Amino acid sequence: MMGPANGFWALMLASVVAGVGGALFDAPKNAAVTTLTTPESRSRVFSVMGVSGNVGMVVGPLVGALLNSVSFALVALVAGSVYLVALALVAATLPGGRGAGETRGKEAGLAGLGVVVRDRRFVTFTALAAGYFVLSTQLNVAVTLRATELHGAGAVGWVYGVNAGLAVLLQYPLLRLAERHLSAKRIFVTGVVLVSLGLGGLAFAGAFWTLLACVAVFSAGSMLTFPTQQALTARLARPGLYGAYFGFGALSLGVGGAVGNAIGGLLYDAGRSLGQPALPWLSFAALGALTALGLALQLRGLPREEPGAARAG
């Protein structure tokens, strides 16, 4: 739809259709992973999915730029075709029916969502996780503003390249190493702390290479946090309602991302106008510390998964 769009409203309609599609498949995707994995392997599977996503982030823009030199319509056609290939693979390989692991009957649909809303522990976990997503959004907002200030327009590519490249190379082995010594809840809290340190370090980054070092610390925290958050959501979810839990849990990304986009630029500009350039970075570090503390307290009673546990669902 975007390829032949020849006006603003046609493009907006195509964007809405694409957005609805993304909203529909994200939670069921995570629910399917939860159902088709064992508890002890689940975070590693989410980690591999994160690696594949970062590969796409690196390769996608390169392919898009190459195709765009021919025409934007070709970019849209090829991108849409990728989803059709994914559709065929999913239809051919994933089990259907009750194999999807979702409850049928009175607890399906909106009733299942009501169960999630009444789960105070999970609602609190989702609210706290939103604090992390406020921080993670700053890679696209405050960090890119600071990078551009230090190194010009070409700095953004370096920032994204370091973040995605490290994730592709290190996310899976880093998570495996962490799992040998830490429980999932401690890995999650550690990841939030590293993201906070990476952002807080930018208060003292006067050179571009030190900014990239802070981005590397930030990236290490994200590598630990994202797959572990998905695994913890599965741990906290009621069996048979994984889709409802993951759907509600996505609010942490939606709300946290929206707030992060709103305040990132505001804090950055406020720091400059007040002559306090460290203001945004110390604010983000403080938010991260509060988020990590809240998560540590909230997950304190969560038992460790026993190896060899039965498959969920």
Phi and psi in degrees as a GROMACS rama.xvg file:
@    title "Ramachandran Plot"
@    xaxis  label "Phi"
@    yaxis  label "Psi"
@TYPE xy
-71.6927  -32.4538  MET-2
-56.5117  -55.85  GLY-3
-85.8175  1.21933  PRO-4
-60.9633  126.648  ALA-5
-119.557  19.9302  ASN-6
-159.628  166.846  GLY-7
-61.2144  -46.9777  PHE-8
-70.3404  -32.4244  TRP-9
-65.0297  -40.1031  ALA-10
-67.7254  -39.0584  LEU-11
-64.2356  -40.3512  MET-12
-61.8658  -44.2418  LEU-13
-61.9907  -38.6388  ALA-14
-65.7584  -38.8464  SER-15
-64.3659  -43.7146  VAL-16
-59.9647  -44.5676  VAL-17
-63.9541  -40.6273  ALA-18
-64.4907  -41.0607  GLY-19
-62.4084  -41.3895  VAL-20
-60.2159  -45.0494  GLY-21
-62.6684  -40.4276  GLY-22
-64.3599  -32.4174  ALA-23
-75.9364  -33.4854  LEU-24
-98.0235  -12.7409  PHE-25
-68.9366  -52.6291  ASP-26
-64.5636  -45.681  ALA-27
-61.7252  -32.8726  PRO-28
-60.2432  -48.3552  LYS-29
-66.5709  -35.9578  ASN-30
-64.7457  -38.7672  ALA-31
-65.6887  -41.639  ALA-32
-60.9853  -42.3506  VAL-33
-60.4096  -42.7588  THR-34
-70.6086  -35.3327  THR-35
-94.9346  8.39759  LEU-36
-126.182  163.937  THR-37
-91.2478  155.719  THR-38
-55.5247  -39.488  PRO-39
-73.4017  -20.2529  GLU-40
-102.3  -5.54818  SER-41
-63.9544  -45.6125  ARG-42
-65.1985  -31.6373  SER-43
-70.3637  -35.6013  ARG-44
-65.9524  -43.1798  VAL-45
-61.6383  -34.0605  PHE-46
-65.6117  -43.8635  SER-47
-61.3908  -38.7286  VAL-48
-63.6212  -37.15  MET-49
-64.7357  -39.7738  GLY-50
-61.1267  -45.8231  VAL-51
-63.4019  -36.3637  SER-52
-64.0768  -39.2783  GLY-53
-71.5725  -33.0691  ASN-54
-60.3391  -42.4738  VAL-55
-62.8301  -36.9537  GLY-56
-66.2628  -31.4286  MET-57
-79.719  -46.8873  VAL-58
-78.5981  -38.4901  VAL-59
-54.6687  -53.4162  GLY-60
-61.7531  -33.3292  PRO-61
-66.1138  -45.615  LEU-62
-66.0139  -41.7216  VAL-63
-60.536  -42.8483  GLY-64
-64.2211  -38.8298  ALA-65
-64.9864  -45.649  LEU-66
-69.4953  -33.1207  LEU-67
-67.1746  -21.295  ASN-68
-67.8038  -19.4536  SER-69
-89.0158  -60.0939  VAL-70
-171.196  151.955  SER-71
-66.6206  -32.7057  PHE-72
-58.7461  -36.2664  ALA-73
-67.8348  -39.1425  LEU-74
-57.6454  -48.7675  VAL-75
-64.1744  -41.052  ALA-76
-64.3001  -45.7113  LEU-77
-66.5324  -42.4243  VAL-78
-61.9236  -44.1345  ALA-79
-62.9083  -36.538  GLY-80
-65.4569  -32.8909  SER-81
-59.8438  -40.1521  VAL-82
-68.5714  -33.0357  TYR-83
-67.2068  -38.6967  LEU-84
-63.1345  -43.5462  VAL-85
-60.9952  -40.2788  ALA-86
-58.8584  -45.4644  LEU-87
-63.5943  -41.4293  ALA-88
-65.7008  -43.705  LEU-89
-62.9791  -45.1889  VAL-90
-63.1513  -33.0225  ALA-91
-84.4302  -24.4534  ALA-92
-113.837  -30.3249  THR-93
-85.2331  140.212  LEU-94
-68.6411  150.743  PRO-95
-111.134  -167.731  GLY-96
60.8461  -137.753  GLY-97
-71.8271  -12.8127  ARG-98
-62.1068  -19.1828  GLY-99
-71.5246  -13.3473  ALA-100
80.7454  17.1365  GLY-101
-102.256  149.047  GLU-102
-69.3723  138.947  THR-103
-105.854  152.587  ARG-104
99.5327  -144.638  GLY-105
-67.1959  -20.3275  LYS-106
-99.748  8.0675  GLU-107
-83.8316  165.448  ALA-108
64.561  -138.113  GLY-109
-64.1214  -30.5485  LEU-110
-63.6009  -38.7047  ALA-111
-63.8483  -38.8588  GLY-112
-62.9045  -35.6348  LEU-113
-62.1139  -36.5295  GLY-114
-61.8773  -41.9434  VAL-115
-64.269  -45.8311  VAL-116
-61.0508  -31.9642  VAL-117
-82.7256  -4.86704  ARG-118
-85.4343  91.8831  ASP-119
-60.6605  -37.3243  ARG-120
-63.3461  -43.7637  ARG-121
-72.2797  -37.6994  PHE-122
-61.3106  -42.9717  VAL-123
-64.992  -41.8369  THR-124
-59.4289  -42.9627  PHE-125
-63.9129  -42.3745  THR-126
-63.7976  -41.2035  ALA-127
-68.2708  -39.0295  LEU-128
-62.3309  -27.1839  ALA-129
-60.3552  -32.1186  ALA-130
-60.777  -40.0226  GLY-131
-62.9442  -41.5363  TYR-132
-70.9873  -25.3086  PHE-133
-59.8856  -40.9626  VAL-134
-72.1755  -44.6739  LEU-135
-63.1504  -30.5337  SER-136
-65.191  -21.4979  THR-137
-69.1276  -15.8895  GLN-138
-60.2565  -33.4329  LEU-139
-91.9636  -9.01107  ASN-140
-119.321  -88.0641  VAL-141
-64.8479  -39.7381  ALA-142
-64.6974  -42.7591  VAL-143
-67.1818  -34.3174  THR-144
-62.7018  -45.7103  LEU-145
-66.9695  -39.778  ARG-146
-63.2134  -42.8485  ALA-147
-64.634  -37.4056  THR-148
-63.7998  -36.648  GLU-149
-83.1143  -33.3571  LEU-150
-133.698  1.78125  HIS-151
88.3978  -175.643  GLY-152
-62.6166  -31.4857  ALA-153
-68.9345  -9.92686  GLY-154
-67.4996  -29.8982  ALA-155
-61.5443  -41.9337  VAL-156
-60.6328  -38.7436  GLY-157
-64.8304  -42.2201  TRP-158
-61.5057  -50.1875  VAL-159
-66.5732  -36.4606  TYR-160
-64.7679  -43.3684  GLY-161
-63.7517  -45.4469  VAL-162
-62.9847  -51.9063  ASN-163
-70.7002  -39.0211  ALA-164
-63.916  -44.6543  GLY-165
-63.6308  -38.1279  LEU-166
-63.5934  -41.6561  ALA-167
-63.3746  -42.3047  VAL-168
-81.0302  -35.1641  LEU-169
-117.356  -14.2098  LEU-170
-58.7232  -50.0246  GLN-171
-66.7524  -51.0514  TYR-172
-64.6677  -33.9138  PRO-173
-64.9399  -41.9156  LEU-174
-66.5097  -41.1502  LEU-175
-59.9318  -42.0812  ARG-176
-63.3052  -44.0029  LEU-177
-64.1514  -38.8252  ALA-178
-66.2815  -21.5532  GLU-179
-72.0034  -22.3206  ARG-180
-121.362  -19.3639  HIS-181
-129.905  151.701  LEU-182
-76.9426  167.602  SER-183
-60.4556  -41.399  ALA-184
-65.422  -36.6291  LYS-185
-73.261  -33.8727  ARG-186
-62.6724  -43.0428  ILE-187
-62.5843  -47.6245  PHE-188
-64.09  -41.2793  VAL-189
-61.0668  -41.1398  THR-190
-61.0676  -42.8888  GLY-191
-63.6705  -39.5228  VAL-192
-63.2366  -42.6435  VAL-193
-64.7724  -41.528  LEU-194
-60.1573  -42.2165  VAL-195
-63.8106  -42.0986  SER-196
-65.2572  -39.6381  LEU-197
-60.8847  -44.4216  GLY-198
-71.6445  -41.8725  LEU-199
-62.5829  -34.1591  GLY-200
-63.0652  -23.8983  GLY-201
-67.0179  -15.9363  LEU-202
-64.0036  -21.6552  ALA-203
-116.266  8.61634  PHE-204
-89.2616  100.353  ALA-205
-97.5321  -4.94604  GLY-206
-128.37  156.745  ALA-207
-65.4367  -37.0377  PHE-208
-66.4851  -32.4899  TRP-209
-71.612  -32.7099  THR-210
-62.4416  -43.0225  LEU-211
-65.3683  -33.2162  LEU-212
-64.7327  -40.3367  ALA-213
-65.2692  -37.5351  CYS-214
-62.6595  -36.9054  VAL-215
-64.4205  -41.2123  ALA-216
-64.6532  -44.6606  VAL-217
-55.8989  -45.8082  PHE-218
-63.1386  -41.025  SER-219
-60.0731  -41.6956  ALA-220
-63.9979  -41.278  GLY-221
-64.4557  -36.2923  SER-222
-60.2425  -37.2521  MET-223
-80.3016  -35.3881  LEU-224
-77.7499  -47.9721  THR-225
-60.9309  -54.1171  PHE-226
-65.9781  -31.52  PRO-227
-71.1671  -35.133  THR-228
-61.2154  -41.835  GLN-229
-63.7509  -42.4486  GLN-230
-66.1464  -38.529  ALA-231
-68.0188  -35.9176  LEU-232
-59.1935  -43.328  THR-233
-63.7827  -37.0623  ALA-234
-65.6012  -39.8962  ARG-235
-81.3957  -17.0642  LEU-236
-73.8066  152.009  ALA-237
-80.3318  128.66  ARG-238
-52.6257  134.522  PRO-239
92.9538  -8.9845  GLY-240
-124.403  31.9797  LEU-241
-61.6846  -41.8094  TYR-242
-60.2166  -43.0057  GLY-243
-64.9716  -40.6015  ALA-244
-67.9148  -45.6574  TYR-245
-66.6466  -35.8615  PHE-246
-62.799  -46.293  GLY-247
-66.9811  -39.3812  PHE-248
-61.6007  -25.7884  GLY-249
-64.8451  -16.5261  ALA-250
-60.1644  -29.2418  LEU-251
-62.6981  -40.0608  SER-252
-71.3085  -43.7115  LEU-253
-63.9091  -50.1231  GLY-254
-71.7326  -47.5148  VAL-255
-62.0459  -41.3583  GLY-256
-64.2808  -41.4534  GLY-257
-64.0797  -45.3681  ALA-258
-65.0532  -41.5886  VAL-259
-62.2302  -42.3044  GLY-260
-63.8564  -35.3112  ASN-261
-73.6104  -43.8201  ALA-262
-91.8943  -19.0561  ILE-263
-58.9055  -53.8412  GLY-264
-66.5853  -37.3285  GLY-265
-62.623  -45.5814  LEU-266
-66.439  -38.2106  LEU-267
-62.8392  -46.8852  TYR-268
-66.2141  -38.1368  ASP-269
-63.3726  -41.338  ALA-270
-60.7099  -40.4948  GLY-271
-70.934  -43.2953  ARG-272
-68.1977  -29.7556  SER-273
-89.5397  -2.38139  LEU-274
71.6203  25.4901  GLY-275
-125.974  73.7511  GLN-276
-62.3607  -18.734  PRO-277
-79.5554  -11.2336  ALA-278
-53.2541  -51.807  LEU-279
-64.1375  -39.296  PRO-280
-71.4648  -39.9888  TRP-281
-69.8957  -32.4812  LEU-282
-64.8351  -43.685  SER-283
-64.866  -39.5786  PHE-284
-63.4421  -39.7611  ALA-285
-65.8946  -42.463  ALA-286
-61.8534  -41.333  LEU-287
-63.493  -39.8844  GLY-288
-64.2895  -42.5647  ALA-289
-65.3696  -39.4388  LEU-290
-64.1361  -45.3341  THR-291
-62.3191  -41.8272  ALA-292
-64.2976  -45.1204  LEU-293
-61.3866  -41.9577  GLY-294
-66.2822  -40.7226  LEU-295
-60.7088  -41.3409  ALA-296
-71.704  -40.8525  LEU-297
-67.604  -35.5087  GLN-298
-96.0333  9.07236  LEU-299
-59.0442  -37.6886  ARG-300
-92.1592  6.2246  GLY-301
-74.7737  120.868  LEU-302
-71.6195  153.003  PRO-303
-72.593  141.291  ARG-304
-68.7915  136.311  GLU-305
-85.7484  133.584  GLU-306
-56.2078  143.26  PRO-307
81.2833  9.8089  GLY-308
-61.1239  152.594  ALA-309
-65.7074  156.018  ALA-310
-62.6229  140.171  ARG-311
-70.4444  154.473  ALA-312
